[in-house]
Amino acid sequence: MPASTYEAVIGLEVHVQLKTASKMFCRCANRFGAAPNTLVCPVCLGYPGTLPVVNRHAVDLAVKLAAALGCEIHPRSIFARKNYFYPDLPKGYQISQYDRPLAENGALPLTFSDKRVRIERLHLEEDAGKLLHEAPGGSAIPGESGESLVDFNRCGVPLVEIVSRPDMATAAEAQDYLQTLHQLLLYTETSDGSMEEGSLRCDANVSLRPVGETRLGTKAEVKNVNSFKNVARAIEYEIERQTALLAGGGRVIQETRGYDADAGVTRSLRSKEEAHDYRYFPEPDLPPLLLSPERIAADRAALPEPPWERRARLQERYGLSAESARVLSGTRELADYYEAAVAVGVANPKAIANWVLGEVLREVKERKIETADIAAALPAGRLAALVALVESGRLSGSAAKEVLAAIWGTQEEPAAAAERLGLVQVSDSGQIAEWIAAVLEEHPGPVAQYRAGKTQTLGFLVGQVMKRSGGRAQPPLVQKLLRQALDGTPDSP
């Protein structure tokens, strides 16, 4: 069967570390970067006789995220023990949720297409520890060959697992889904979303089936891919691998694979477990998780406008292009900054958008700051005032860029800085007429050429007037008065 007759079916399982001060079932700090095995206690290390206590804030964050995804939030959910043996799991089981999860049946609209990916479930659980197979810096661990170390700091860190339906058909859609979900995490402040620190981890389930077939093919799971681009690359490789297998008459086996980013390939790790392999049963040390309608309503009420709705509103309300609205709504802080500048009411919303997307983001990049820090460096009202100076003709675009750089991080107003730097444009017709007269006298050749019909010399003469004015003359007025002088019209200077 030719490769073109297969279609990919992709679903993602995303583990999100919640933004809490303490762990899921104990009071140990939820913090990245501490010395190994220093953020631990008898509860998260699974000592006999210890009892877990649910972190209320973690539950509220999970409810908030579920609501943002449009999920049905269950008033009653059940914690369960997921039993498996691994060196980074000191209890020998993970507290998770299985048949009675916190929330189900949501959806996430993608950013770069009109597709909505359905969310199957969102449930709470705790994280495991971390195995270290190399010393910091990549060197071998001292001791016997093949030894590994374990850091239990992450044990018990609160997670939500978000399981999508297999609604994605390309690696690009999967990357779009993951990046849109990451954006939602930051908008809702439920997680820092750092893939580098392990706050966002993704497993991709990939299968192929003949085009037109409705039954799912055998899937392979690619575990713990560590960047947005690598998610796409791992899926692309897996599609190619499975396509070659099927086209060659082979068959795909259900297994767990890892992605080698350096080699750009996936490698088999183990056969894929089924749910019954984990011997799930209700956690005997925790009662059912009960949520009152009032609590769910309060968490819903705390939600900000989601990024896809804000993107659409920016387009509709301010007449922005889809691309401009997408970039401006990229972070909640940048969208807030833009709308705060527009709300001042002294400049055109499109003009402000152009300045934010151009010069402001350029300063952000060059100064290596976060978008959340823009408002402190250049208050929104000050940007609006600067744009208004350009629109009124008092500042040229190039002069305004100088002013922006000069007032960045200061308390100086744009108008004052423009005066101090001598950048305010001259609109005095008499003064401009004097500069024009001097230029016409100095350049009789181009003047004669213009009057002989070679009107392209007008640009040269405009440039000379601007040079004489130090760039401060208003270009439209210069052109108007210069044409009058050259053409000998009655109101020429």
C-alpha positions as CSV (number, residue, x, y, z in Angstrom):
1,M,0.0,0.0,0.0
2,P,1.5,3.4,-1.0
3,A,2.6,5.7,1.9
4,S,0.1,8.4,0.7
5,T,-2.8,6.1,1.6
6,Y,-2.1,6.4,5.3
7,E,-3.2,9.1,7.7
8,A,-1.8,10.0,11.1
9,V,-3.9,10.0,14.3
10,I,-2.3,11.9,17.1
11,G,-3.3,12.5,20.8
12,L,-1.2,14.2,23.5
13,E,-1.0,13.5,27.2
14,V,0.4,16.6,28.9
15,H,1.6,16.8,32.5
16,V,1.4,20.2,34.0
17,Q,3.1,21.2,37.3
18,L,0.8,23.5,39.2
19,K,2.0,26.8,40.5
20,T,1.7,26.2,44.3
21,A,4.0,27.0,47.2
22,S,3.9,23.4,48.6
23,K,3.5,19.9,47.3
24,M,0.3,18.0,46.7
25,F,0.0,16.0,49.9
26,C,2.5,17.5,52.3
27,R,4.0,20.9,53.3
28,C,7.4,20.5,51.5
29,A,8.2,23.4,49.2
30,N,7.4,23.1,45.5
31,R,10.5,24.7,44.2
32,F,12.9,24.0,41.3
33,G,16.7,24.0,41.6
34,A,17.2,23.1,45.3
35,A,20.0,20.8,46.3
36,P,19.1,17.1,45.7
37,N,16.9,15.5,48.4
38,T,16.5,18.6,50.5
39,L,12.8,19.3,49.8
40,V,11.5,16.0,51.2
41,C,9.7,14.7,54.3
42,P,8.3,11.4,55.6
43,V,5.0,11.9,53.6
44,C,6.5,12.5,50.1
45,L,9.1,9.8,50.8
46,G,6.4,7.3,51.6
47,Y,7.5,6.4,55.2
48,P,5.1,3.9,56.9
49,G,2.4,5.4,59.0
50,T,2.4,8.8,57.2
51,L,-0.9,10.2,55.8
52,P,-1.4,12.5,52.8
53,V,-3.4,15.8,53.1
54,V,-4.7,17.4,49.9
55,N,-3.3,20.8,48.9
56,R,-6.4,23.0,48.6
57,H,-4.7,25.6,46.3
58,A,-3.6,22.8,43.9
59,V,-7.3,21.7,43.6
60,D,-8.4,25.3,42.9
61,L,-5.8,25.7,40.2
62,A,-6.8,22.4,38.6
63,V,-10.5,23.5,38.7
64,K,-9.5,26.9,37.2
65,L,-7.6,25.2,34.4
66,A,-10.4,22.7,33.7
67,A,-12.9,25.6,33.5
68,A,-10.7,27.5,31.1
69,L,-10.7,24.4,28.9
70,G,-14.5,24.2,29.0
71,C,-14.5,20.9,30.9
72,E,-17.3,19.4,32.8
73,I,-16.0,19.6,36.4
74,H,-17.2,16.8,38.6
75,P,-18.4,17.7,42.2
76,R,-17.1,14.3,43.3
77,S,-13.8,12.7,42.2
78,I,-11.7,9.9,43.6
79,F,-8.0,9.6,44.2
80,A,-6.5,6.2,43.3
81,R,-3.2,4.4,43.7
82,K,-1.3,3.7,40.5
83,N,1.0,0.8,41.4
84,Y,4.3,0.4,39.7
85,F,7.9,-0.1,40.7
86,Y,10.6,2.3,39.7
87,P,13.6,3.7,41.7
88,D,12.2,7.3,41.7
89,L,8.9,6.3,43.3
90,P,9.6,5.6,46.9
91,K,6.1,4.6,47.9
92,G,5.8,2.0,45.1
93,Y,2.7,3.7,43.9
94,Q,1.6,7.2,42.6
95,I,-1.5,8.9,43.9
96,S,-3.5,9.8,40.9
97,Q,-7.1,9.7,39.6
98,Y,-8.4,7.0,37.4
99,D,-12.1,6.2,36.7
100,R,-13.4,9.2,38.6
101,P,-11.3,12.2,37.4
102,L,-11.7,15.8,38.4
103,A,-12.9,16.9,34.9
104,E,-13.8,15.6,31.5
105,N,-15.0,16.6,28.0
106,G,-13.4,20.0,27.2
107,A,-11.8,21.5,24.1
108,L,-8.9,23.6,23.2
109,P,-9.1,25.9,20.0
110,L,-5.8,25.9,18.1
111,T,-4.1,29.1,17.2
112,F,-3.1,28.5,13.6
113,S,-6.2,26.7,12.4
114,D,-9.9,26.6,13.0
115,K,-9.7,23.1,14.6
116,R,-10.8,22.5,18.2
117,V,-9.0,19.6,19.9
118,R,-11.3,17.8,22.3
119,I,-10.1,17.2,25.9
120,E,-10.9,13.7,27.2
121,R,-10.0,14.2,30.8
122,L,-8.1,16.3,33.3
123,H,-7.1,14.8,36.6
124,L,-4.9,15.5,39.6
125,E,-1.9,13.5,40.6
126,E,1.5,13.8,42.2
127,D,4.9,13.7,40.5
128,A,7.6,11.1,40.9
129,G,11.3,11.8,41.6
130,K,14.0,12.2,39.1
131,L,16.7,9.7,38.1
132,L,20.1,11.2,37.2
133,H,22.2,9.1,34.9
134,E,24.9,11.7,34.5
135,A,26.6,14.2,36.9
136,P,26.0,17.9,36.3
137,G,27.7,19.0,33.1
138,G,27.3,15.6,31.5
139,S,30.2,13.8,33.1
140,A,30.0,10.2,34.3
141,I,28.7,9.6,37.9
142,P,31.6,8.6,40.1
143,G,31.5,4.9,41.2
144,E,30.7,1.7,39.5
145,S,29.9,1.8,35.8
146,G,26.2,2.2,35.1
147,E,25.2,3.7,38.4
148,S,22.4,6.3,38.6
149,L,21.4,8.7,41.3
150,V,17.9,9.7,42.4
151,D,16.6,13.1,43.5
152,F,13.4,12.9,45.4
153,N,12.7,16.6,45.5
154,R,10.1,16.4,42.9
155,C,8.2,13.5,44.6
156,G,4.7,14.8,45.5
157,V,4.8,17.9,43.4
158,P,1.2,18.7,42.3
159,L,0.4,17.9,38.6
160,V,-2.6,17.8,36.4
161,E,-2.6,15.4,33.5
162,I,-4.5,16.6,30.4
163,V,-5.4,13.9,28.0
164,S,-6.6,15.0,24.5
165,R,-8.7,13.0,22.1
166,P,-6.8,11.7,19.0
167,D,-8.0,14.7,17.0
168,M,-4.7,15.9,15.5
169,A,-3.5,14.7,12.1
170,T,-0.1,16.4,11.7
171,A,3.0,17.3,13.7
172,A,2.2,21.0,13.2
173,E,-1.2,20.6,14.8
174,A,0.3,18.8,17.8
175,Q,2.9,21.6,18.2
176,D,0.1,24.2,17.9
177,Y,-2.0,22.4,20.5
178,L,0.9,22.3,23.0
179,Q,1.9,25.9,22.5
180,T,-1.7,27.1,22.8
181,L,-2.1,25.1,26.0
182,H,1.2,26.6,27.3
183,Q,-0.2,30.1,26.5
184,L,-3.4,29.2,28.5
185,L,-1.3,28.1,31.5
186,L,0.4,31.5,31.6
187,Y,-2.9,33.4,31.0
188,T,-4.6,31.6,33.9
189,E,-1.4,31.6,36.1
190,T,-1.9,28.0,36.9
191,S,1.6,27.0,36.0
192,D,4.9,28.6,34.9
193,G,4.8,26.2,32.0
194,S,8.6,25.8,31.9
195,M,9.6,22.8,29.7
196,E,13.2,23.3,30.7
197,E,12.4,22.8,34.4
198,G,10.0,20.0,33.8
199,S,6.8,22.0,34.6
200,L,5.3,21.0,31.2
201,R,6.0,17.5,29.9
202,C,4.4,15.9,26.9
203,D,3.8,12.3,25.8
204,A,2.6,11.8,22.2
205,N,0.5,8.9,21.0
206,V,0.9,8.3,17.3
207,S,-0.8,5.8,15.1
208,L,-1.5,5.4,11.4
209,R,-4.6,4.0,9.5
210,P,-5.6,3.8,5.9
211,V,-7.3,7.0,4.6
212,G,-11.0,6.7,5.1
213,E,-10.7,4.1,7.9
214,T,-12.5,5.0,11.1
215,R,-10.9,2.4,13.4
216,L,-7.7,3.5,15.2
217,G,-4.4,1.9,14.3
218,T,-1.9,0.5,16.8
219,K,-0.3,3.4,18.6
220,A,3.2,4.0,19.8
221,E,3.7,6.4,22.8
222,V,6.7,8.8,22.7
223,K,7.5,9.8,26.3
224,N,8.6,13.1,27.9
225,V,9.5,15.2,24.9
226,N,11.2,18.3,26.2
227,S,10.4,21.2,23.7
228,F,7.7,22.4,21.4
229,K,9.9,21.8,18.3
230,N,11.0,18.4,19.5
231,V,7.4,17.3,19.9
232,A,6.8,18.1,16.2
233,R,10.1,16.4,15.2
234,A,9.4,13.3,17.3
235,I,5.9,12.9,15.8
236,E,7.2,13.5,12.2
237,Y,9.8,10.8,12.7
238,E,7.3,8.4,14.2
239,I,4.9,9.0,11.3
240,E,7.7,8.2,8.8
241,R,8.8,5.2,10.8
242,Q,5.3,3.7,11.0
243,T,4.6,4.5,7.4
244,A,7.8,2.7,6.3
245,L,6.8,-0.3,8.4
246,L,3.3,-0.6,7.1
247,A,4.3,0.1,3.5
248,G,6.8,-2.7,3.7
249,G,4.3,-5.2,4.9
250,G,5.3,-5.0,8.6
251,R,3.1,-4.1,11.6
252,V,3.3,-1.5,14.3
253,I,3.6,-2.8,17.9
254,Q,2.1,-1.0,20.9
255,E,5.1,0.3,22.8
256,T,6.7,3.2,24.7
257,R,9.5,5.0,22.8
258,G,11.9,7.8,23.7
259,Y,13.0,10.6,21.5
260,D,16.7,11.1,20.9
261,A,16.9,14.8,20.0
262,D,20.5,14.7,18.9
263,A,19.9,11.8,16.4
264,G,16.4,12.9,15.6
265,V,15.0,9.4,16.1
266,T,12.7,7.6,18.5
267,R,13.9,4.5,20.2
268,S,12.0,1.6,21.8
269,L,12.0,1.7,25.6
270,R,9.5,-1.0,26.6
271,S,6.2,-2.5,25.7
272,K,3.2,-0.2,26.4
273,E,1.4,-0.8,29.7
274,E,-2.3,-1.1,29.9
275,A,-4.4,0.3,32.7
276,H,-4.8,-3.0,34.4
277,D,-1.0,-3.4,34.6
278,Y,-1.1,-0.6,37.2
279,R,-3.6,-2.3,39.5
280,Y,-5.5,0.9,40.2
281,F,-7.6,1.0,43.3
282,P,-9.1,3.8,45.4
283,E,-6.6,5.6,47.6
284,P,-7.6,4.3,51.2
285,D,-5.9,7.3,52.9
286,L,-7.9,10.0,51.1
287,P,-11.6,10.6,51.1
288,P,-13.5,11.5,47.9
289,L,-12.7,15.0,46.7
290,L,-15.9,17.0,47.0
291,L,-16.4,20.4,45.4
292,S,-19.3,22.6,46.2
293,P,-21.1,24.5,43.3
294,E,-20.0,27.7,45.0
295,R,-16.4,26.8,44.9
296,I,-16.5,25.8,41.3
297,A,-18.3,29.0,40.4
298,A,-15.7,31.1,42.3
299,D,-12.8,29.4,40.4
300,R,-14.7,30.0,37.1
301,A,-15.2,33.7,38.0
302,A,-11.5,34.1,38.6
303,L,-10.7,33.2,35.0
304,P,-9.3,35.8,32.6
305,E,-10.5,36.2,29.0
306,P,-8.8,33.2,27.2
307,P,-6.3,34.0,24.6
308,W,-8.4,32.8,21.6
309,E,-11.3,35.1,22.6
310,R,-9.0,38.0,23.3
311,R,-7.3,37.5,19.9
312,A,-10.7,37.6,18.2
313,R,-11.8,40.7,20.2
314,L,-8.6,42.6,19.3
315,Q,-9.3,42.0,15.6
316,E,-12.9,43.0,15.8
317,R,-12.7,46.0,18.2
318,Y,-9.5,47.7,16.9
319,G,-9.5,46.5,13.2
320,L,-6.2,44.7,13.6
321,S,-5.0,42.0,11.2
322,A,-5.1,38.4,12.3
323,E,-1.3,38.3,12.6
324,S,-1.2,41.5,14.7
325,A,-3.9,40.3,17.0
326,R,-2.1,36.9,17.4
327,V,1.2,38.5,18.4
328,L,-0.4,41.1,20.7
329,S,-2.4,38.4,22.5
330,G,0.7,36.2,22.8
331,T,1.0,37.0,26.4
332,R,-1.6,38.4,28.8
333,E,0.8,41.2,29.8
334,L,1.4,42.3,26.3
335,A,-2.3,42.4,25.5
336,D,-3.0,44.3,28.7
337,Y,-0.2,46.8,27.8
338,Y,-1.6,47.4,24.3
339,E,-5.2,47.9,25.5
340,A,-4.0,50.2,28.3
341,A,-2.2,52.4,25.7
342,V,-5.3,52.4,23.4
343,A,-7.5,53.3,26.4
344,V,-5.7,56.7,26.8
345,G,-7.6,57.7,23.7
346,V,-5.0,60.0,22.2
347,A,-3.8,57.9,19.3
348,N,-5.1,55.5,16.6
349,P,-5.3,51.8,17.9
350,K,-3.7,50.5,14.7
351,A,-0.8,53.0,15.0
352,I,-0.3,52.0,18.6
353,A,-0.3,48.3,17.5
354,N,2.4,49.0,14.9
355,W,4.6,50.7,17.5
356,V,4.1,47.9,20.1
357,L,4.8,45.2,17.5
358,G,7.7,47.1,16.0
359,E,9.8,49.4,18.2
360,V,8.6,48.3,21.6
361,L,9.2,44.5,21.0
362,R,12.5,45.4,19.4
363,E,13.5,47.1,22.7
364,V,12.3,44.1,24.6
365,K,14.5,41.8,22.5
366,E,17.6,44.0,22.6
367,R,17.3,44.7,26.3
368,K,16.5,41.0,27.0
369,I,13.5,41.7,29.3
370,E,10.2,40.0,29.7
371,T,7.0,41.5,28.2
372,A,5.7,41.7,31.8
373,D,8.4,44.4,32.4
374,I,7.4,46.7,29.5
375,A,4.9,48.8,31.5
376,A,7.5,49.6,34.2
377,A,10.1,50.7,31.5
378,L,7.6,52.6,29.3
379,P,4.2,53.2,30.8
380,A,1.4,52.6,28.3
381,G,0.2,56.3,28.5
382,R,3.7,57.5,27.6
383,L,3.7,55.2,24.5
384,A,0.3,56.6,23.5
385,A,1.6,60.1,23.9
386,L,4.6,59.4,21.7
387,V,2.4,57.8,19.0
388,A,0.1,60.9,19.1
389,L,3.1,63.2,18.5
390,V,3.9,61.2,15.4
391,E,0.3,61.3,14.2
392,S,0.0,65.0,14.7
393,G,3.2,65.7,12.7
394,R,5.2,67.1,15.6
395,L,7.7,64.1,15.4
396,S,8.9,62.1,12.4
397,G,8.9,58.4,12.7
398,S,12.7,58.2,12.9
399,A,12.8,61.0,15.5
400,A,10.2,59.2,17.6
401,K,12.4,56.1,17.6
402,E,15.1,58.3,19.2
403,V,12.7,59.6,21.7
404,L,11.5,56.1,22.7
405,A,15.1,55.0,23.3
406,A,15.8,58.1,25.3
407,I,12.8,57.8,27.6
408,W,12.9,54.0,28.1
409,G,13.3,53.3,31.8
410,T,13.1,57.1,32.7
411,Q,10.4,59.3,34.0
412,E,10.7,61.8,31.1
413,E,7.6,62.5,29.0
414,P,7.9,62.1,25.2
415,A,7.2,65.8,24.4
416,A,9.8,67.0,26.9
417,A,12.4,64.6,25.5
418,A,11.7,65.6,21.9
419,E,12.2,69.3,22.8
420,R,15.4,68.5,24.8
421,L,16.8,66.5,21.8
422,G,15.8,69.2,19.3
423,L,13.6,66.7,17.4
424,V,10.3,68.5,17.3
425,Q,9.3,69.1,13.6
426,V,9.1,72.6,12.3
427,S,5.7,73.5,10.8
428,D,6.4,77.2,10.5
429,S,5.8,78.0,6.8
430,G,8.0,81.1,6.9
431,Q,11.0,79.2,8.3
432,I,10.6,76.4,5.8
433,A,10.3,78.9,3.0
434,E,13.7,80.4,4.0
435,W,15.3,76.9,3.9
436,I,13.7,76.3,0.5
437,A,15.0,79.6,-0.9
438,A,18.5,78.8,0.2
439,V,18.4,75.4,-1.4
440,L,17.1,76.7,-4.7
441,E,19.8,79.2,-4.8
442,E,22.5,76.6,-4.1
443,H,21.3,74.1,-6.6
444,P,20.4,75.8,-9.9
445,G,21.1,72.7,-12.0
446,P,18.4,70.4,-10.4
447,V,16.0,73.4,-10.3
448,A,16.4,73.9,-14.1
449,Q,16.0,70.2,-14.7
450,Y,12.8,70.1,-12.7
451,R,11.4,73.1,-14.6
452,A,12.4,71.4,-17.9
453,G,10.2,68.4,-17.0
454,K,12.6,66.1,-15.1
455,T,10.4,66.1,-12.0
456,Q,12.3,63.3,-10.4
457,T,14.8,65.9,-9.2
458,L,12.2,67.0,-6.7
459,G,13.3,64.2,-4.3
460,F,16.8,65.5,-4.3
461,L,15.7,69.0,-3.5
462,V,13.4,67.8,-0.7
463,G,16.3,65.9,0.7
464,Q,18.5,69.1,0.7
465,V,15.8,71.0,2.5
466,M,15.5,68.3,5.1
467,K,19.2,68.3,5.5
468,R,19.3,72.0,6.0
469,S,16.6,71.8,8.6
470,G,18.4,69.1,10.5
471,G,15.6,66.7,9.7
472,R,13.1,68.8,11.6
473,A,11.0,70.3,8.8
474,Q,7.7,68.5,8.2
475,P,8.2,66.5,5.0
476,P,4.6,67.0,3.6
477,L,4.8,70.7,4.1
478,V,8.3,70.8,2.6
479,Q,7.0,69.1,-0.5
480,K,4.0,71.4,-0.8
481,L,6.0,74.6,-0.5
482,L,8.8,73.4,-2.7
483,R,6.4,72.5,-5.5
484,Q,4.9,76.0,-5.2
485,A,8.3,77.6,-5.4
486,L,9.4,75.6,-8.4
487,D,6.1,75.9,-10.3
488,G,5.8,79.6,-9.5
489,T,2.3,79.3,-8.2
490,P,0.8,82.5,-6.7
491,D,1.2,81.5,-3.0
492,S,4.8,80.3,-3.5
493,P,7.3,81.5,-0.9
